[in-house]
Amino acid sequence: MSVSRTRTVYLKKAIVGCPSEDNFEIREENLSELKDGQVLIETHYYSADPFIPGMCASKEFEGKPLNGYISGKILASKNDKYSEGQFVMGLLRAATHIVTSAPFEGLYSCNELFVVEPTDKLKLQSFVGALGMPGLTAWLALRHDLKITKGCTLVVTSAAGAVGSLISQLAKKQGAGKVIGIAGSKEKCDRLVNRYQYDVAVSYKSANYAKELAEACAGGVDCLWDSVGGKTLEMVLGHMKQGGLFIMGGSISNYCLTDEEAKEAKEVQGRIDELITSKNITKTDMAVFQYMNEWNEGIKALGALVAADELVFDESMEEGLENVPQAYRDLFQGKNVGKQLVRIK
């Protein structure tokens, strides 16, 4: 192998509250010699996804490499399925170089290394964003769980994020009527309407948030895609119709909580459960990993939409492995627009 060393981000301390520099450390390490069945990957992009800090709230991950989706290039291969020079995407770790078996032992049994084909329009970084797990979450949710009926009213939380910015566009293609987005600033709300095909956008930081949300949801809500949880979810559920459909894609407000925040979150969750029951709402937890046999099909379908300029998306980029902690801070503070990425090479 021409590369013998790597730099890897490790979880130094379990994350409570917003991720910070103190939670992580970078170690320089020797790479193991390539064995049969293994490949050497040069990482180009790392994806900061909210579920990763959510796991890192547990002390069992302390002292272990920080997981996450990467896209990169195979520098060497002793695996018949993969060749030197191919570009790949998979759930591995935040590191400059990675030696791994393929298939490998991954989180949630996500052990497949996907070969991807970047083009002028389909950039390598997008295969960990709009053409990767976030995009597949939106595409597969609308295929299996988020049943859109013609003219229905759909609310999407974290609407300017990696998934929310795509849900609206894909839902419109399926005949959704009024699509309402919730985001964290006027700038993001403008982007929802002007770029992501939302009909109405509401900022949860507005002084008149409750009133503006009620006005946006006048007539009732048929479907809800939520990635936030907590009080935002509670407020939207209050506007849902009897027998509505609620798909939970995540719950970032409930990740990495302090003891006091966890106590409050439990009380809010009790009220959420009551609303779901009293309104006879159908709730489904979206798990993109249960549909991994459809990922290759989804990557191609999303790629075709992007290539035809029928799907738009945005990316927020940090530079360098040392800025992985900053990427997670931006994500948890709502500073990113679209997919939060880190360029490693």
Short mmCIF file of the C-alpha atoms (twelve columns), coordinates in Angstrom:
data_MODEL
# 
_entry.id   MODEL 
# 
loop_
_atom_site.group_PDB 
_atom_site.id 
_atom_site.type_symbol 
_atom_site.label_atom_id 
_atom_site.label_alt_id 
_atom_site.label_comp_id 
_atom_site.label_asym_id 
_atom_site.label_seq_id 
_atom_site.Cartn_x 
_atom_site.Cartn_y 
_atom_site.Cartn_z 
_atom_site.pdbx_PDB_model_num 
ATOM 1   C CA . MET A 1   0.000   0.000   0.000   1 
ATOM 2   C CA . SER A 2   1.223   3.472   -0.836  1 
ATOM 3   C CA . VAL A 3   -0.487  4.922   2.267   1 
ATOM 4   C CA . SER A 4   0.546   3.692   5.705   1 
ATOM 5   C CA . ARG A 5   -0.964  6.256   8.090   1 
ATOM 6   C CA . THR A 6   -4.429  7.660   8.756   1 
ATOM 7   C CA . ARG A 7   -6.003  10.314  10.951  1 
ATOM 8   C CA . THR A 8   -9.236  9.280   12.691  1 
ATOM 9   C CA . VAL A 9   -11.768 11.161  14.817  1 
ATOM 10  C CA . TYR A 10  -12.554 9.404   18.104  1 
ATOM 11  C CA . LEU A 11  -15.302 10.061  20.625  1 
ATOM 12  C CA . LYS A 12  -13.435 11.275  23.691  1 
ATOM 13  C CA . LYS A 13  -16.434 12.006  25.910  1 
ATOM 14  C CA . ALA A 14  -20.136 11.171  25.609  1 
ATOM 15  C CA . ILE A 15  -22.107 14.078  24.124  1 
ATOM 16  C CA . VAL A 16  -24.513 15.922  26.425  1 
ATOM 17  C CA . GLY A 17  -26.110 19.024  24.957  1 
ATOM 18  C CA . CYS A 18  -24.578 20.561  21.835  1 
ATOM 19  C CA . PRO A 19  -21.478 18.721  20.516  1 
ATOM 20  C CA . SER A 20  -18.203 20.520  21.237  1 
ATOM 21  C CA . GLU A 21  -14.462 20.132  20.661  1 
ATOM 22  C CA . ASP A 22  -14.185 18.487  24.093  1 
ATOM 23  C CA . ASN A 23  -16.206 15.504  22.882  1 
ATOM 24  C CA . PHE A 24  -13.725 14.508  20.180  1 
ATOM 25  C CA . GLU A 25  -10.060 13.881  19.541  1 
ATOM 26  C CA . ILE A 26  -8.058  13.116  16.417  1 
ATOM 27  C CA . ARG A 27  -5.537  10.280  16.505  1 
ATOM 28  C CA . GLU A 28  -2.866  9.519   13.929  1 
ATOM 29  C CA . GLU A 29  -2.559  5.773   13.462  1 
ATOM 30  C CA . ASN A 30  -0.895  3.113   11.358  1 
ATOM 31  C CA . LEU A 31  -3.047  1.441   8.733   1 
ATOM 32  C CA . SER A 32  -3.136  -2.331  8.840   1 
ATOM 33  C CA . GLU A 33  -1.810  -4.293  5.891   1 
ATOM 34  C CA . LEU A 34  -4.448  -5.073  3.295   1 
ATOM 35  C CA . LYS A 35  -5.788  -8.639  3.640   1 
ATOM 36  C CA . ASP A 36  -7.899  -10.738 1.309   1 
ATOM 37  C CA . GLY A 37  -11.421 -9.290  1.052   1 
ATOM 38  C CA . GLN A 38  -10.323 -5.795  2.105   1 
ATOM 39  C CA . VAL A 39  -10.042 -2.428  0.369   1 
ATOM 40  C CA . LEU A 40  -8.160  0.782   1.148   1 
ATOM 41  C CA . ILE A 41  -10.360 3.875   0.826   1 
ATOM 42  C CA . GLU A 42  -9.193  7.462   0.599   1 
ATOM 43  C CA . THR A 43  -11.984 9.531   2.187   1 
ATOM 44  C CA . HIS A 44  -13.053 12.632  0.281   1 
ATOM 45  C CA . TYR A 45  -16.258 13.597  2.150   1 
ATOM 46  C CA . TYR A 46  -17.774 12.870  5.554   1 
ATOM 47  C CA . SER A 47  -21.458 13.382  6.302   1 
ATOM 48  C CA . ALA A 48  -22.475 14.926  9.639   1 
ATOM 49  C CA . ASP A 49  -25.811 13.234  10.371  1 
ATOM 50  C CA . PRO A 50  -27.844 13.905  13.533  1 
ATOM 51  C CA . PHE A 51  -28.262 10.242  14.450  1 
ATOM 52  C CA . ILE A 52  -24.510 9.926   15.065  1 
ATOM 53  C CA . PRO A 53  -24.340 12.363  18.058  1 
ATOM 54  C CA . GLY A 54  -27.596 10.778  19.201  1 
ATOM 55  C CA . MET A 55  -25.714 7.488   19.609  1 
ATOM 56  C CA . CYS A 56  -22.684 9.246   21.074  1 
ATOM 57  C CA . ALA A 57  -24.693 10.292  24.122  1 
ATOM 58  C CA . SER A 58  -23.947 6.763   25.368  1 
ATOM 59  C CA . LYS A 59  -20.692 6.173   27.244  1 
ATOM 60  C CA . GLU A 60  -20.296 2.818   25.483  1 
ATOM 61  C CA . PHE A 61  -19.027 4.696   22.415  1 
ATOM 62  C CA . GLU A 62  -16.318 6.585   24.306  1 
ATOM 63  C CA . GLY A 63  -12.849 5.757   23.029  1 
ATOM 64  C CA . LYS A 64  -14.196 4.418   19.730  1 
ATOM 65  C CA . PRO A 65  -13.904 5.882   16.215  1 
ATOM 66  C CA . LEU A 66  -16.671 8.272   15.230  1 
ATOM 67  C CA . ASN A 67  -18.966 6.571   12.753  1 
ATOM 68  C CA . GLY A 68  -20.610 8.233   9.771   1 
ATOM 69  C CA . TYR A 69  -21.223 8.045   6.050   1 
ATOM 70  C CA . ILE A 70  -18.253 8.724   3.801   1 
ATOM 71  C CA . SER A 71  -17.657 8.880   0.078   1 
ATOM 72  C CA . GLY A 72  -14.221 8.328   -1.346  1 
ATOM 73  C CA . LYS A 73  -11.928 6.496   -3.734  1 
ATOM 74  C CA . ILE A 74  -10.521 2.979   -3.564  1 
ATOM 75  C CA . LEU A 75  -6.719  3.201   -3.635  1 
ATOM 76  C CA . ALA A 76  -6.076  -0.537  -3.376  1 
ATOM 77  C CA . SER A 77  -8.234  -3.660  -3.350  1 
ATOM 78  C CA . LYS A 78  -7.908  -7.326  -2.453  1 
ATOM 79  C CA . ASN A 79  -11.641 -7.831  -2.945  1 
ATOM 80  C CA . ASP A 80  -12.935 -9.194  -6.258  1 
ATOM 81  C CA . LYS A 81  -16.065 -6.993  -6.062  1 
ATOM 82  C CA . TYR A 82  -14.116 -3.721  -5.959  1 
ATOM 83  C CA . SER A 83  -11.360 -2.266  -8.120  1 
ATOM 84  C CA . GLU A 84  -8.691  0.352   -7.610  1 
ATOM 85  C CA . GLY A 85  -9.965  3.730   -8.797  1 
ATOM 86  C CA . GLN A 86  -13.657 3.093   -8.080  1 
ATOM 87  C CA . PHE A 87  -15.633 5.627   -6.041  1 
ATOM 88  C CA . VAL A 88  -17.669 4.282   -3.123  1 
ATOM 89  C CA . MET A 89  -20.075 5.310   -0.361  1 
ATOM 90  C CA . GLY A 90  -20.701 3.575   2.962   1 
ATOM 91  C CA . LEU A 91  -21.288 3.897   6.691   1 
ATOM 92  C CA . LEU A 92  -17.726 3.756   8.030   1 
ATOM 93  C CA . ARG A 93  -15.920 6.380   10.127  1 
ATOM 94  C CA . ALA A 94  -14.485 9.888   10.142  1 
ATOM 95  C CA . ALA A 95  -10.939 9.221   8.929   1 
ATOM 96  C CA . THR A 96  -8.628  10.271  6.123   1 
ATOM 97  C CA . HIS A 97  -8.003  6.658   5.042   1 
ATOM 98  C CA . ILE A 98  -9.848  3.455   5.893   1 
ATOM 99  C CA . VAL A 99  -8.946  -0.205  5.529   1 
ATOM 100 C CA . THR A 100 -12.089 -2.305  5.678   1 
ATOM 101 C CA . SER A 101 -13.579 -5.597  4.620   1 
ATOM 102 C CA . ALA A 102 -16.454 -5.400  2.177   1 
ATOM 103 C CA . PRO A 103 -19.044 -6.244  3.320   1 
ATOM 104 C CA . PHE A 104 -17.941 -4.943  6.702   1 
ATOM 105 C CA . GLU A 105 -19.329 -5.039  10.232  1 
ATOM 106 C CA . GLY A 106 -21.438 -1.894  10.298  1 
ATOM 107 C CA . LEU A 107 -23.984 -0.142  12.485  1 
ATOM 108 C CA . TYR A 108 -27.583 -1.307  11.994  1 
ATOM 109 C CA . SER A 109 -26.210 -4.038  9.675   1 
ATOM 110 C CA . CYS A 110 -25.405 -1.295  7.136   1 
ATOM 111 C CA . ASN A 111 -22.483 -3.292  5.876   1 
ATOM 112 C CA . GLU A 112 -22.608 -2.645  2.151   1 
ATOM 113 C CA . LEU A 113 -20.083 -0.541  0.288   1 
ATOM 114 C CA . PHE A 114 -21.909 1.075   -2.642  1 
ATOM 115 C CA . VAL A 115 -20.036 1.780   -5.871  1 
ATOM 116 C CA . VAL A 116 -21.048 5.233   -7.153  1 
ATOM 117 C CA . GLU A 117 -20.344 7.064   -10.389 1 
ATOM 118 C CA . PRO A 118 -19.770 10.806  -10.013 1 
ATOM 119 C CA . THR A 119 -20.373 13.062  -13.029 1 
ATOM 120 C CA . ASP A 120 -20.323 16.804  -13.656 1 
ATOM 121 C CA . LYS A 121 -23.857 17.011  -12.215 1 
ATOM 122 C CA . LEU A 122 -23.681 14.155  -9.710  1 
ATOM 123 C CA . LYS A 123 -20.812 15.235  -7.465  1 
ATOM 124 C CA . LEU A 124 -19.041 12.753  -5.189  1 
ATOM 125 C CA . GLN A 125 -20.101 14.636  -2.059  1 
ATOM 126 C CA . SER A 126 -23.762 14.328  -3.069  1 
ATOM 127 C CA . PHE A 127 -23.585 10.550  -2.641  1 
ATOM 128 C CA . VAL A 128 -23.560 11.133  1.131   1 
ATOM 129 C CA . GLY A 129 -26.326 13.744  0.798   1 
ATOM 130 C CA . ALA A 130 -29.105 14.075  -1.756  1 
ATOM 131 C CA . LEU A 131 -28.014 10.863  -3.491  1 
ATOM 132 C CA . GLY A 132 -27.110 9.070   -0.266  1 
ATOM 133 C CA . MET A 133 -28.770 8.198   3.026   1 
ATOM 134 C CA . PRO A 134 -30.682 11.528  3.464   1 
ATOM 135 C CA . GLY A 135 -32.008 11.496  -0.095  1 
ATOM 136 C CA . LEU A 136 -32.874 7.816   0.183   1 
ATOM 137 C CA . THR A 137 -34.719 8.529   3.430   1 
ATOM 138 C CA . ALA A 138 -36.980 10.973  1.574   1 
ATOM 139 C CA . TRP A 139 -37.394 8.754   -1.507  1 
ATOM 140 C CA . LEU A 140 -38.096 5.558   0.423   1 
ATOM 141 C CA . ALA A 141 -40.400 7.283   2.911   1 
ATOM 142 C CA . LEU A 142 -42.618 8.469   0.073   1 
ATOM 143 C CA . ARG A 143 -42.452 5.045   -1.521  1 
ATOM 144 C CA . HIS A 144 -43.418 3.055   1.560   1 
ATOM 145 C CA . ASP A 145 -44.638 5.079   4.540   1 
ATOM 146 C CA . LEU A 146 -45.627 8.656   3.716   1 
ATOM 147 C CA . LYS A 147 -48.690 7.950   1.613   1 
ATOM 148 C CA . ILE A 148 -49.470 11.129  -0.316  1 
ATOM 149 C CA . THR A 149 -53.004 11.565  -1.618  1 
ATOM 150 C CA . LYS A 150 -53.875 14.132  -4.267  1 
ATOM 151 C CA . GLY A 151 -54.419 17.559  -2.740  1 
ATOM 152 C CA . CYS A 152 -53.464 16.543  0.819   1 
ATOM 153 C CA . THR A 153 -51.911 18.976  3.311   1 
ATOM 154 C CA . LEU A 154 -48.418 17.961  4.448   1 
ATOM 155 C CA . VAL A 155 -46.294 19.525  7.204   1 
ATOM 156 C CA . VAL A 156 -42.520 18.979  7.265   1 
ATOM 157 C CA . THR A 157 -40.312 19.943  10.216  1 
ATOM 158 C CA . SER A 158 -36.591 20.711  9.844   1 
ATOM 159 C CA . ALA A 159 -37.733 21.588  6.351   1 
ATOM 160 C CA . ALA A 160 -34.508 23.256  5.196   1 
ATOM 161 C CA . GLY A 161 -32.409 20.245  6.179   1 
ATOM 162 C CA . ALA A 162 -31.029 17.433  4.059   1 
ATOM 163 C CA . VAL A 163 -34.244 15.370  4.121   1 
ATOM 164 C CA . GLY A 164 -36.854 18.094  4.482   1 
ATOM 165 C CA . SER A 165 -35.626 20.007  1.453   1 
ATOM 166 C CA . LEU A 166 -36.258 16.905  -0.687  1 
ATOM 167 C CA . ILE A 167 -39.488 15.627  0.908   1 
ATOM 168 C CA . SER A 168 -41.406 18.664  -0.344  1 
ATOM 169 C CA . GLN A 169 -40.229 18.325  -3.940  1 
ATOM 170 C CA . LEU A 170 -40.894 14.588  -4.097  1 
ATOM 171 C CA . ALA A 171 -44.297 14.987  -2.409  1 
ATOM 172 C CA . LYS A 172 -45.328 17.592  -4.985  1 
ATOM 173 C CA . LYS A 173 -44.472 15.107  -7.729  1 
ATOM 174 C CA . GLN A 174 -46.905 12.680  -6.087  1 
ATOM 175 C CA . GLY A 175 -49.749 15.205  -6.010  1 
ATOM 176 C CA . ALA A 176 -49.510 16.812  -2.574  1 
ATOM 177 C CA . GLY A 177 -51.612 19.957  -2.310  1 
ATOM 178 C CA . LYS A 178 -50.465 22.352  0.397   1 
ATOM 179 C CA . VAL A 179 -46.973 21.676  1.758   1 
ATOM 180 C CA . ILE A 180 -46.016 23.597  4.907   1 
ATOM 181 C CA . GLY A 181 -42.416 23.805  6.079   1 
ATOM 182 C CA . ILE A 182 -41.051 24.664  9.515   1 
ATOM 183 C CA . ALA A 183 -37.520 26.038  9.767   1 
ATOM 184 C CA . GLY A 184 -35.408 28.221  12.060  1 
ATOM 185 C CA . SER A 185 -35.009 31.574  10.303  1 
ATOM 186 C CA . LYS A 186 -36.610 33.933  7.799   1 
ATOM 187 C CA . GLU A 187 -33.782 33.220  5.364   1 
ATOM 188 C CA . LYS A 188 -34.487 29.491  5.536   1 
ATOM 189 C CA . CYS A 189 -38.235 30.055  5.220   1 
ATOM 190 C CA . ASP A 190 -37.674 32.140  2.080   1 
ATOM 191 C CA . ARG A 191 -35.561 29.325  0.666   1 
ATOM 192 C CA . LEU A 192 -38.313 26.791  1.393   1 
ATOM 193 C CA . VAL A 193 -40.816 28.706  -0.717  1 
ATOM 194 C CA . ASN A 194 -38.483 29.977  -3.443  1 
ATOM 195 C CA . ARG A 195 -36.363 26.857  -3.921  1 
ATOM 196 C CA . TYR A 196 -37.884 23.719  -2.381  1 
ATOM 197 C CA . GLN A 197 -41.508 24.067  -3.584  1 
ATOM 198 C CA . TYR A 198 -43.095 24.718  -0.177  1 
ATOM 199 C CA . ASP A 199 -46.368 26.628  -0.301  1 
ATOM 200 C CA . VAL A 200 -45.998 28.135  3.175   1 
ATOM 201 C CA . ALA A 201 -43.055 28.400  5.570   1 
ATOM 202 C CA . VAL A 202 -43.085 29.176  9.295   1 
ATOM 203 C CA . SER A 203 -40.109 29.994  11.521  1 
ATOM 204 C CA . TYR A 204 -40.198 28.341  14.941  1 
ATOM 205 C CA . LYS A 205 -38.091 31.255  16.197  1 
ATOM 206 C CA . SER A 206 -40.734 33.818  15.268  1 
ATOM 207 C CA . ALA A 207 -42.277 35.780  18.151  1 
ATOM 208 C CA . ASN A 208 -45.685 34.859  16.673  1 
ATOM 209 C CA . TYR A 209 -44.837 31.234  15.922  1 
ATOM 210 C CA . ALA A 210 -47.995 29.676  17.421  1 
ATOM 211 C CA . LYS A 211 -50.265 32.114  15.564  1 
ATOM 212 C CA . GLU A 212 -48.398 31.762  12.265  1 
ATOM 213 C CA . LEU A 213 -48.416 27.964  12.511  1 
ATOM 214 C CA . ALA A 214 -52.163 27.958  13.230  1 
ATOM 215 C CA . GLU A 215 -52.807 30.176  10.213  1 
ATOM 216 C CA . ALA A 216 -50.638 27.989  7.974   1 
ATOM 217 C CA . CYS A 217 -52.453 24.847  9.163   1 
ATOM 218 C CA . ALA A 218 -55.954 26.282  8.901   1 
ATOM 219 C CA . GLY A 219 -58.201 23.539  7.557   1 
ATOM 220 C CA . GLY A 220 -56.176 20.820  9.250   1 
ATOM 221 C CA . VAL A 221 -53.156 18.672  8.438   1 
ATOM 222 C CA . ASP A 222 -53.419 15.278  6.725   1 
ATOM 223 C CA . CYS A 223 -49.785 14.157  6.878   1 
ATOM 224 C CA . LEU A 224 -46.743 15.044  8.965   1 
ATOM 225 C CA . TRP A 225 -43.059 14.288  8.402   1 
ATOM 226 C CA . ASP A 226 -41.141 15.073  11.595  1 
ATOM 227 C CA . SER A 227 -37.403 15.049  12.237  1 
ATOM 228 C CA . VAL A 228 -37.461 17.193  15.378  1 
ATOM 229 C CA . GLY A 229 -39.771 15.788  18.067  1 
ATOM 230 C CA . GLY A 230 -40.449 17.660  21.296  1 
ATOM 231 C CA . LYS A 231 -42.550 20.820  21.496  1 
ATOM 232 C CA . THR A 232 -42.514 21.434  17.746  1 
ATOM 233 C CA . LEU A 233 -44.028 18.009  17.148  1 
ATOM 234 C CA . GLU A 234 -46.601 18.607  19.887  1 
ATOM 235 C CA . MET A 235 -47.726 21.868  18.300  1 
ATOM 236 C CA . VAL A 236 -48.115 20.393  14.819  1 
ATOM 237 C CA . LEU A 237 -50.014 17.362  16.097  1 
ATOM 238 C CA . GLY A 238 -52.494 19.796  17.608  1 
ATOM 239 C CA . HIS A 239 -53.435 20.860  14.076  1 
ATOM 240 C CA . MET A 240 -53.723 17.382  12.592  1 
ATOM 241 C CA . LYS A 241 -57.019 15.956  11.405  1 
ATOM 242 C CA . GLN A 242 -58.605 12.910  12.956  1 
ATOM 243 C CA . GLY A 243 -57.041 9.800   11.435  1 
ATOM 244 C CA . GLY A 244 -54.023 11.700  10.095  1 
ATOM 245 C CA . LEU A 245 -50.685 10.137  9.192   1 
ATOM 246 C CA . PHE A 246 -47.502 10.921  11.148  1 
ATOM 247 C CA . ILE A 247 -44.100 9.637   10.005  1 
ATOM 248 C CA . MET A 248 -41.184 10.084  12.405  1 
ATOM 249 C CA . GLY A 249 -37.894 10.429  10.557  1 
ATOM 250 C CA . GLY A 250 -35.882 11.533  13.598  1 
ATOM 251 C CA . SER A 251 -36.030 13.461  16.850  1 
ATOM 252 C CA . ILE A 252 -33.045 15.799  17.010  1 
ATOM 253 C CA . SER A 253 -34.522 17.831  19.891  1 
ATOM 254 C CA . ASN A 254 -34.313 14.693  22.047  1 
ATOM 255 C CA . TYR A 255 -30.688 13.817  21.294  1 
ATOM 256 C CA . CYS A 256 -27.866 14.376  23.824  1 
ATOM 257 C CA . LEU A 257 -30.128 15.791  26.566  1 
ATOM 258 C CA . THR A 258 -29.126 16.916  30.035  1 
ATOM 259 C CA . ASP A 259 -31.015 15.309  32.938  1 
ATOM 260 C CA . GLU A 260 -33.292 18.353  33.241  1 
ATOM 261 C CA . GLU A 261 -33.973 18.421  29.507  1 
ATOM 262 C CA . ALA A 262 -34.700 14.697  29.540  1 
ATOM 263 C CA . LYS A 263 -37.270 15.187  32.304  1 
ATOM 264 C CA . GLU A 264 -39.021 17.934  30.341  1 
ATOM 265 C CA . ALA A 265 -38.867 15.859  27.139  1 
ATOM 266 C CA . LYS A 266 -40.596 12.976  28.922  1 
ATOM 267 C CA . GLU A 267 -43.462 15.267  29.949  1 
ATOM 268 C CA . VAL A 268 -43.810 16.583  26.388  1 
ATOM 269 C CA . GLN A 269 -43.767 13.033  25.044  1 
ATOM 270 C CA . GLY A 270 -46.646 12.144  27.344  1 
ATOM 271 C CA . ARG A 271 -48.747 14.923  25.796  1 
ATOM 272 C CA . ILE A 272 -47.689 13.822  22.303  1 
ATOM 273 C CA . ASP A 273 -48.834 10.260  23.003  1 
ATOM 274 C CA . GLU A 274 -52.199 11.580  24.218  1 
ATOM 275 C CA . LEU A 275 -52.679 13.607  21.036  1 
ATOM 276 C CA . ILE A 276 -51.851 10.622  18.840  1 
ATOM 277 C CA . THR A 277 -54.363 8.480   20.695  1 
ATOM 278 C CA . SER A 278 -57.153 11.043  20.920  1 
ATOM 279 C CA . LYS A 279 -56.910 11.938  17.231  1 
ATOM 280 C CA . ASN A 280 -56.501 8.322   16.095  1 
ATOM 281 C CA . ILE A 281 -53.312 9.285   14.265  1 
ATOM 282 C CA . THR A 282 -51.338 6.552   12.515  1 
ATOM 283 C CA . LYS A 283 -47.675 6.809   13.560  1 
ATOM 284 C CA . THR A 284 -44.805 5.094   11.763  1 
ATOM 285 C CA . ASP A 285 -41.086 5.272   12.532  1 
ATOM 286 C CA . MET A 286 -39.220 5.581   9.262   1 
ATOM 287 C CA . ALA A 287 -36.132 3.348   9.218   1 
ATOM 288 C CA . VAL A 288 -34.273 3.814   5.950   1 
ATOM 289 C CA . PHE A 289 -31.956 0.946   6.844   1 
ATOM 290 C CA . GLN A 290 -34.742 -1.625  6.621   1 
ATOM 291 C CA . TYR A 291 -34.973 -0.949  2.880   1 
ATOM 292 C CA . MET A 292 -31.293 -1.347  2.018   1 
ATOM 293 C CA . ASN A 293 -32.112 -3.828  -0.739  1 
ATOM 294 C CA . GLU A 294 -33.684 -0.860  -2.569  1 
ATOM 295 C CA . TRP A 295 -30.821 1.612   -2.111  1 
ATOM 296 C CA . ASN A 296 -29.154 1.023   -5.474  1 
ATOM 297 C CA . GLU A 297 -32.484 1.595   -7.219  1 
ATOM 298 C CA . GLY A 298 -33.052 4.736   -5.178  1 
ATOM 299 C CA . ILE A 299 -29.590 6.146   -5.891  1 
ATOM 300 C CA . LYS A 300 -30.237 5.753   -9.630  1 
ATOM 301 C CA . ALA A 301 -33.724 7.290   -9.409  1 
ATOM 302 C CA . LEU A 302 -32.520 10.301  -7.423  1 
ATOM 303 C CA . GLY A 303 -29.531 10.703  -9.729  1 
ATOM 304 C CA . ALA A 304 -31.820 10.795  -12.762 1 
ATOM 305 C CA . LEU A 305 -33.930 13.548  -11.166 1 
ATOM 306 C CA . VAL A 306 -30.858 15.621  -10.318 1 
ATOM 307 C CA . ALA A 307 -29.354 15.132  -13.783 1 
ATOM 308 C CA . ALA A 308 -32.644 16.289  -15.343 1 
ATOM 309 C CA . ASP A 309 -32.729 19.377  -13.069 1 
ATOM 310 C CA . GLU A 310 -35.958 18.107  -11.481 1 
ATOM 311 C CA . LEU A 311 -34.577 18.009  -7.938  1 
ATOM 312 C CA . VAL A 312 -32.613 20.780  -6.253  1 
ATOM 313 C CA . PHE A 313 -30.611 20.594  -3.040  1 
ATOM 314 C CA . ASP A 314 -28.026 22.520  -1.048  1 
ATOM 315 C CA . GLU A 315 -24.908 21.595  0.891   1 
ATOM 316 C CA . SER A 316 -23.091 23.261  3.789   1 
ATOM 317 C CA . MET A 317 -19.388 22.449  3.777   1 
ATOM 318 C CA . GLU A 318 -16.703 22.465  6.478   1 
ATOM 319 C CA . GLU A 319 -13.092 21.968  5.421   1 
ATOM 320 C CA . GLY A 320 -10.773 19.356  6.932   1 
ATOM 321 C CA . LEU A 321 -11.071 16.426  9.346   1 
ATOM 322 C CA . GLU A 322 -10.369 18.740  12.297  1 
ATOM 323 C CA . ASN A 323 -13.656 20.544  11.581  1 
ATOM 324 C CA . VAL A 324 -15.888 17.486  12.061  1 
ATOM 325 C CA . PRO A 325 -16.814 18.816  15.573  1 
ATOM 326 C CA . GLN A 326 -17.715 22.209  14.064  1 
ATOM 327 C CA . ALA A 327 -19.949 20.497  11.506  1 
ATOM 328 C CA . TYR A 328 -21.903 18.818  14.295  1 
ATOM 329 C CA . ARG A 329 -22.170 22.064  16.243  1 
ATOM 330 C CA . ASP A 330 -23.580 23.809  13.180  1 
ATOM 331 C CA . LEU A 331 -26.024 20.953  12.669  1 
ATOM 332 C CA . PHE A 332 -27.336 21.031  16.241  1 
ATOM 333 C CA . GLN A 333 -27.534 24.836  16.264  1 
ATOM 334 C CA . GLY A 334 -29.450 24.884  12.981  1 
ATOM 335 C CA . LYS A 335 -26.773 26.867  11.116  1 
ATOM 336 C CA . ASN A 336 -26.564 24.523  8.146   1 
ATOM 337 C CA . VAL A 337 -28.690 24.720  5.017   1 
ATOM 338 C CA . GLY A 338 -29.339 21.412  3.309   1 
ATOM 339 C CA . LYS A 339 -26.783 18.662  3.921   1 
ATOM 340 C CA . GLN A 340 -23.961 19.309  6.406   1 
ATOM 341 C CA . LEU A 341 -20.722 17.869  5.008   1 
ATOM 342 C CA . VAL A 342 -16.999 17.890  5.743   1 
ATOM 343 C CA . ARG A 343 -14.488 17.857  2.896   1 
ATOM 344 C CA . ILE A 344 -11.622 15.559  3.973   1 
ATOM 345 C CA . LYS A 345 -9.583  15.694  0.746   1 
# 
